[in-house]
Amino acid sequence: MLIVNHRDRPIIHSASGHPSLSMVVNHEVGARAMSIWTTFHEPGEVVPLHTHEYEEIIIILDGEATVTVAGESVAVHADMSIIIPPGTPHGYRNSGDGILRMIACFPDPDAVLGKRLDPQSV
């Protein structure tokens, strides 16, 4: 059995440029089929439009955001999920007053940060 303590995983800069992402489960810790990332974005923090080669599922744990997927923007909050098809431009902004906490899931144990499309978008 493999157990990963998320607090032992490094925090890195997300596409927003802020230290707000941790790749908690991936090939490095023994995953063979998936990657799981945790994010924690400050109020107003923006992750600009980007794409991934694989589907991404984002689960909102706490906070509020405006999410843009394929040109459509929607307000989301805790207890909601977003399913993003492969190659689809997407990004988000923490639109709330508190920390936006999310989990991102990818069907690839070697998932990497997405390819940015426009640094001023969302």
N, C-alpha and C positions, 0 to 999 in steps of 0.2 A: 504494500500500500504506500502510495506517495502522498505526503502532506506538505503543503506549502504555507508558510507563515507570510502573509502579505507584507507585514512590517519588515521582513528581511529582504524584500525585493527592492531594487533601486527605483527612485523617482526620477523621471526624465522630463525634458521639455516636450510638451505636446506641440501640435501644429500651431497653437496660439502663441508659442514662444515662451510660455510660462512653465515652471516645473509643476505639472499638474497631471501626470500620467505615470502609471506603473504597469508594466507588462508582467502581471503576477503569475500567469501560467502560460508556458510555451515549451518549445523543444528544450530550452536550457534546463528546465526543472523536470523533464521526463515526459511531457505531453507528446502524444504521437499523432493526434488528429485535430487538435484545436488550440487556439490562443484565447486567453481571457485577460482583458485589461481593465483596470479601475481608473477612473478619472475623478478629479475634484477641482472644479473651476470656480474662480472668484466671481463675484457679481460683475457683469459687464464683459467678462472675458469672452473672446471670440475665437472659435476654431474655423478658419476659412474653408471655402469649398475645396474638396479633394476627392479622390477616387481610390478604390482598392480593387484588386483583381478578383476578389472573392466577396461573397455575401457578408454583410455585417449586421448584427443584431445589437441594438443599443437598448439597455434597460435603465430607465430613470429610477434611481433609488430615493433621491431627495432633491428638492429644488424645482426650479422652473426654467424652461429654455424656449427659444424660438429655433426650430429645426427647419432647415431648408434641404429638400431632397428633390432632385430633378426639376428645379425651378419653382417648386411649391413650398411655401413657408407655413408652418403650423406651430401653435403654442402647445407645449407638452409639459407634464409635471410628473411627480412621483407616481409610481404604479402604472406607468405606461411604457410600451416598447415600440421601437421603430425598426422595421425590417428594410434593409437597404440592399437592392440587387447589385451584383458585381458590376463594376465600371460606371456606376451612377454617381454623378456629382452630388455631394452633400456637405453640410457644415452646420454649425449651431452657435448660438450666443446665449450665455447665462443671462436671462431676462429677470431673474429674481433678486431678492435682497440678501440671500444667503448662498452658501456653497452649493454648487450643482454637483451631485454625486451620481455617477453612472457606471455601468459595467458594459464593456463592448466585447462581443463574442465573434470569433472568426473561425471558419472551418479549415484552418491551416496552422500547424504548430510553429511555423516560422513567419507569421504575419508581421508586416512592417508598417511604419507610418505611411499614410496615404500620399499619393502624388498630388501636390497642391496645384490648383488651377488659377486662382487669382487671390493674391494676398490681401486685397481690400474687400473681398466678397463677404456676404452674409450680413 
